[in-house]
Amino acid sequence: MAIRKKFTDSLCGKYDRKEADALFFFVVESLTGLDKTQQLAREDYGLTEETKTRLEEIRSKLLQNAPIQHILGEAEFCGLKFKVNKNVLIPRPETAELVNIAAEGRGEHLDDKDKDEDFRVLDVGTGSGCIAISIAKRLPNATVRAIDISPAALKIAQENAKKNDVKVEFQQGDAMKLDEATHGKEMYDVIVSNPPYIRESERKSMDANVTDFEPSLALYVPDDNPLIFYRAIAKYAVDHLYKGGKLLFEINENLGRDTESLVNSFNFTSVKLLKDFCGKDRYIIAEK
């Protein structure tokens, strides 16, 4: 009990007590392989002297605002494990809905075929590869392509594809110059993106474990042009989706109507603005 109390009490300045306690059990499970029930049934939660030392190191890093995913070197997303570091965004639970929607999207050219036979997906700004890899895991016969401007991010994404035993075609590319990429003439059933969307002026309201540890390149956009990536990707998508195909975006909750209006300007058949599980504007679904 003393071990748990020390860990939880020390973090209460940065986390509420319930979250700090949950972190304790999560970290101990990563160190020992024991779930919460098994930990509570053992003296000292099943920790050895070696793992107690590691627990203290993790506690110290948490107090310095380091994300637990970076400390442990991995994050869970859609039931899969992904390697993460300072070069990629940590996958968020709300992003998983993009995977669910993407797996159901299909152009009219697939009407008489198996759902994932000839199913083609492009993930723009893939980062850790979490979206593309999760779709490929869900639809193993699909063709999934993913691009990112960052070579360091692509290296992590490639490692994650191997780790999760899926095939994804990765390529370095700029979301602002999609027509110049070698895949520029390809057609897709789904084009999906979680692009940078946080305005520079919003940076000051964000937690230090984001601003100090996650890549600015994947987060921020200028205040005077916050939809710059959505405009470029929508422009490409309207010409490179099969009829009935879908463009899927994760968006800034404060710019939902603005993003919806922008995507509407490209004359998609339908454009929907959807909320996440917290009731915040989070997704755009446009159908060609």
N, C-alpha and C positions, 0 to 999 in steps of 0.2 A: 504493500500500500504506500510506503514511503517513496518508492521509486516513481510510482504514478503521480502522487501528490506533488512531488518536486517538479516533475515534467509539466504537469497541467498548470500549477500555480505560476510558474515562471513565464508561461505563454499567455496568461490571462490579460496582459497589457496589450497584446496584439490580436488575440482571438477571444471570443466569448468562451465561457467555461465548457459548454457543451461541445463546441468545435475543438477546443484544446484537448478535451478528453478523447474525442473521436480520433484526433491525430495520434495520440498516444497508442491506442489499440491498432491503428493502421500501421504505424511505424514498427511496433513490436511484431505484428504479423509478418511484415516484410523481412524482419531480422530472424524470426524463429520458425515461420511457417505455421504458427498456431493461430487459429481464429480467436475471436473475443471470448467465447465460452471456454475454450481450451486454456487460454491465458489465465482467466479468473479461477480456474480449477487448480492452478499450479502455484507453488511458492515462488515468489519473485517473477511471476508471469512467464516462466519458462526461459528467462534470460540467463545467460552464462556471464562470466566476468568479461569475456571478449565482447559479447553483444551489449553488455551494459556500457562499456566504453564507447561503442559505436552509437548507442542511444544518446549518450551525452554529447557526442560530436554533432549529431543531428539536431539536438535541442539547441545547441549553440548557433548553428547555421540558421535555424528557424528564427532565432532572436535577432539575427542580422537581416531578416526579411527574405532570405532565399526561399523560393517555392519548394515545397516538399517533393514535387516531381523532379526538379533539377537535382535535389540532394540525393534522391534515390536513383536518378538517371532514367526513369521511365514513367509513363502515364498510361492509364487505361482509357480506352475509347471503343464504344460499340463491342464490348466484350473482348477486345484484343489489347495486347501490350505494345506500346510504342516507345522507342528510345527518344528522349528529348534532351536538348541542351540549349545554350544561349542563342543558337542559330535558328531556332524554330519556335513557333508559338506552342504553348501547352494546349492540347486539345481540350475543348470545353464541352460539357454535357449537352448544351443547347445546339451545338453544331451537329450532333448525331441525327437530328431530324432531317438535315439535308441528305444524309445517307438513306434514310427511310424513304423519302420522297423520290430521290434519284433512282432507287431500285425498282420503283413502280412506273417510272417514266418510259414512254416508248413512242417512237415515230410511227406513222401509218405504214411504213414499209415493213413493219414487223407484224402486221395484223394477222397474217396467216402462218406465223412462225412461233417457235418456242420463245418464251419471254427473253431469255438471255442469248439466244442464237443471233449472231450479227448485231447484238446490242452494243452501241458505241458511246463512250463517255469521255468527256474532256474536263479535267479539273485544273482550273487556272489559279496559280499561286498556291501550290500544293503544300509547301512548308514541310511538316513531318511526314506528309503523305497520308495522314489519317483518313481523309475523305476518300481518296482514290483507292487506297488499300482496303478499306472497309467495304466499299462497293464491289471491288474485285473478289473479296472473300464471300460476299453475299451472292454474287453472280459470276461464278468461276469461268463461264464460257464467254463472258463479255470482253470486248476490247476496251481497255481503260488506258487513257493517256493522261499524263500530268506534267505541267510545266511550272517552273519557278525561275525567277531571275537570279537567285542566290545559289552558287555552286555548293556552298557549305550546307544549305538546306537540302539540296538534292542528294547530297551524300548521305544525310540522315534518312531521307525518304527511301533511298535504295536499300539501306540497311534494314529499314522497317519492313519493306516488301519481302526481303529474304527471311527476316525473322518470322513473318506471318505466312510464309509459304504461298505467296501470290505473285502473279505476273502483272506488272504495270509498266507501261512504256514511259520512261521519264526523259524529259528534255529541258535544257536550259532555254528560257524564253522570257520575253518582257510582255506583261499583260497589256501594256500600252502600244505594243507593236505586233499584235497578233497576225495581221495580214502579211507581215514580213517573215513570219516563222515558216519553217519547212512544212508544217502541217496545215498551212493556210488554206488549202483547197479541200481539206477533209470535211466530211459531213458527220453529224452526231445526232444521237437520240437525246442526250442530256449534256448540257454544258453547265458546270457547277463551279461556284467560286465563293470563298470567304475572304474577300480582299481587304486591304487596309481601309478602315473607315472611321477611325477616331480622330476628331479634329484636334489640331495642336492646342487649342484653347481648353480642351477637355483633359489634357494630360495632367494638369495640376490636381484634379479631383480623383485621380486613380491611385490605387494602392502601390506602395513602394515595391512589393514583390512582383509587380508587373513592369513598372517604369524602370526599375533598376536591373531587371534580369531578362526581360524578353526583348526580341529584336525590334528596334524602332522601324526598320524597313517594312515590317509586316503589320505595323499598327497604325501609323499616323498619316494623315492627309492634311493639306493646307486648308485653313479656315475659308479661304475665298474660292476653293474649288473642291469641296469634300466628296463629290460624286465622280471624280475624275476616272476612277477604275470602273465604276458601273457603266459609265458612258462608253468607254472603249470596249468593254466586254460585250455589252448589249449590241453595239454596232456590229461586232464580229458575229455574234450568235444569230442575229436575225437572218444572216445569209448562209450560215453553216449548220443550222438545225434542219433535220428532216421535218416535213409537215407533220404536225402533232407532237413534235419534240418539245422539250422543256428547258428553259433557262432558270437556274436556281441560284439565288443569292442569300447569304447571310448579310444583315444590314445593321447600321447604327440605329438603335431604338429611338433616337431623337430626330431621325431623318426619314421616318417611314413613309410619310405622304410625299415628301420630296423625291424619294427614290422611286416610289410607285409611279409618280408623274413622269419622271425621266424615262423609265422603261416603257411606259405607255406611248411615249413619243416615237418609238421605233415600230409602231404598228403591229405588235403581236396580236394574235387572235384574242387572247385574254391575259390579264395581269392581275394577280391576287397578292394582297398584303396580309401576312399571317402573323399571329402572336406566338411566343414561346411558352413554355410551361410556367413562366412567372408572369404571364399576361403582358409582356412587352412586345412591341413591334419588332420582329426579328427576321422574317423571311419574305422574299419576293419569289413568286412562282409565275413565270410567263410562258405561255404556250404559243407555238407558232401556228 
